[in-house]
Amino acid sequence: MWRIWLQFDIRRVLVGLHVVLALLAFTIHFLLLSTERYNWLDNHPDAKPAASAMIEQPETPTLS
């Protein structure tokens, strides 16, 4: 295993690893912010969750 590190520079590998993990973290956080349920910036105390709003609405019969 130690011979692998003779081929690669450990500093470049660690910097690359940190860059990839930071990009992954930003991607996950921006994906969560784009959803209505997990957006923690636009949550208002009087706002209802989407699932409970759908359950509480009564069905209106249609006349055909």
Number of C-alpha atoms within 10 A of each C-alpha: 5 6 7 8 10 9 8 10 10 11 9 10 12 11 11 12 12 12 12 12 12 12 12 12 12 12 12 11 13 12 12 14 15 10 10 12 13 13 14 11 7 11 13 8 6 6 9 11 11 10 9 9 10 10 9 8 8 7 7 6 6 5 4 3
